Amino acid sequence: MAKAVGGTLDIVVNNAAIRPHKPFLEMDEGFWHNVISVDMHSAFYTGQAFVPGMVEKGWGRVVNLTSQSLRAPIPVLGLSNSFKSYQR
């Protein structure tokens, strides 16, 4: 992807996330998959797109940003809290 626009990347920052405010018992499968897609798959696909170029040139960094709920879970964000702890 970076090569398509004429270059490579040295640093990639993943900062995609949504904060679903829905009690667990009110979530349906579609809601669950949407949160997983944004919060977790986006980092995977970004890595797949850009890490090979970093490996090829022998240097690069991937920074995954998360939220304060990693250290202090927010009660109404159970699903988001779970994904953030996974990224630790």
NUTI-627798 format. One record per residue (C-alpha): z, x, y; residue in one letter. Coordinates in nm, 4 decimals. Layout:
BEGIN
{site {Z X Y} 'A'}
...
This chain:
BEGIN
{site {0.0000 0.0000 0.0000} 'M'}
{site {0.0934 0.2729 0.2507} 'A'}
{site {-0.2172 0.4680 0.1517} 'K'}
{site {-0.4272 0.1617 0.2319} 'A'}
{site {-0.3256 0.1978 0.5965} 'V'}
{site {-0.3718 0.5744 0.5988} 'G'}
{site {-0.0420 0.7338 0.5041} 'G'}
{site {0.2739 0.7488 0.2983} 'T'}
{site {0.6340 0.6599 0.3646} 'L'}
{site {0.9330 0.8921 0.3637} 'D'}
{site {1.1997 0.6216 0.3967} 'I'}
{site {1.1993 0.2595 0.2826} 'V'}
{site {1.4693 0.0188 0.4007} 'V'}
{site {1.5228 -0.2997 0.1999} 'N'}
{site {1.6932 -0.5639 0.4130} 'N'}
{site {1.5609 -0.8913 0.2726} 'A'}
{site {1.8220 -1.1534 0.1931} 'A'}
{site {1.9020 -1.5174 0.2310} 'I'}
{site {2.2488 -1.6628 0.2545} 'R'}
{site {2.2609 -1.9851 0.0578} 'P'}
{site {2.5393 -2.2137 0.1725} 'H'}
{site {2.5631 -2.4412 -0.1273} 'K'}
{site {2.8491 -2.4981 -0.3722} 'P'}
{site {2.7709 -2.3730 -0.7211} 'F'}
{site {2.7767 -2.7197 -0.8781} 'L'}
{site {2.5154 -2.8420 -0.6281} 'E'}
{site {2.2638 -2.5665 -0.7090} 'M'}
{site {1.9590 -2.6424 -0.9172} 'D'}
{site {1.7378 -2.3957 -1.1032} 'E'}
{site {1.4767 -2.3799 -0.8262} 'G'}
{site {1.7420 -2.2938 -0.5683} 'F'}
{site {1.8825 -2.0209 -0.7963} 'W'}
{site {1.5400 -1.8645 -0.8564} 'H'}
{site {1.4538 -1.8664 -0.4857} 'N'}
{site {1.7696 -1.6702 -0.4010} 'V'}
{site {1.7070 -1.4220 -0.6843} 'I'}
{site {1.3474 -1.3791 -0.5718} 'S'}
{site {1.4383 -1.2907 -0.2147} 'V'}
{site {1.7631 -1.0981 -0.2713} 'D'}
{site {1.6696 -0.8939 -0.5762} 'M'}
{site {1.2994 -0.9015 -0.6554} 'H'}
{site {1.2034 -0.7924 -0.3057} 'S'}
{site {1.3826 -0.4575 -0.3526} 'A'}
{site {1.2163 -0.4113 -0.6922} 'F'}
{site {0.8649 -0.4787 -0.5633} 'Y'}
{site {0.9162 -0.2597 -0.2574} 'T'}
{site {1.0274 0.0245 -0.4837} 'G'}
{site {0.7296 -0.0235 -0.7125} 'Q'}
{site {0.4961 -0.0071 -0.4136} 'A'}
{site {0.6384 0.2960 -0.2338} 'F'}
{site {0.8479 0.5149 -0.4643} 'V'}
{site {0.5454 0.6572 -0.6525} 'P'}
{site {0.4212 0.8137 -0.3277} 'G'}
{site {0.7647 0.9608 -0.2620} 'M'}
{site {0.7742 1.1099 -0.6115} 'V'}
{site {0.4237 1.2476 -0.5674} 'E'}
{site {0.5167 1.4384 -0.2519} 'K'}
{site {0.8598 1.5354 -0.3872} 'G'}
{site {1.0712 1.3630 -0.1231} 'W'}
{site {1.1736 1.0193 -0.0061} 'G'}
{site {1.4642 0.7824 0.0376} 'R'}
{site {1.5258 0.4164 -0.0416} 'V'}
{site {1.8010 0.2446 0.1549} 'V'}
{site {1.9237 -0.0930 0.0280} 'N'}
{site {2.1181 -0.2858 0.2908} 'L'}
{site {2.3537 -0.5586 0.1848} 'T'}
{site {2.6340 -0.7433 0.3620} 'S'}
{site {3.0045 -0.7349 0.4242} 'Q'}
{site {3.0468 -0.9760 0.1325} 'S'}
{site {3.0156 -0.6725 -0.0937} 'L'}
{site {3.3669 -0.5626 0.0022} 'R'}
{site {3.5157 -0.8968 0.1080} 'A'}
{site {3.3453 -1.1933 -0.0639} 'P'}
{site {3.2800 -1.4952 0.1556} 'I'}
{site {3.4046 -1.8120 -0.0220} 'P'}
{site {3.1038 -2.0370 0.0539} 'V'}
{site {2.8531 -1.7701 -0.0528} 'L'}
{site {2.9300 -1.7380 -0.4245} 'G'}
{site {2.5713 -1.6787 -0.5326} 'L'}
{site {2.5014 -1.4306 -0.2536} 'S'}
{site {2.8316 -1.2499 -0.3199} 'N'}
{site {2.7299 -1.2052 -0.6842} 'S'}
{site {2.3951 -1.0473 -0.5948} 'F'}
{site {2.5488 -0.8175 -0.3370} 'K'}
{site {2.7966 -0.6785 -0.5897} 'S'}
{site {2.5062 -0.6180 -0.8286} 'Y'}
{site {2.3387 -0.3941 -0.5707} 'Q'}
{site {2.6424 -0.1714 -0.5317} 'R'}
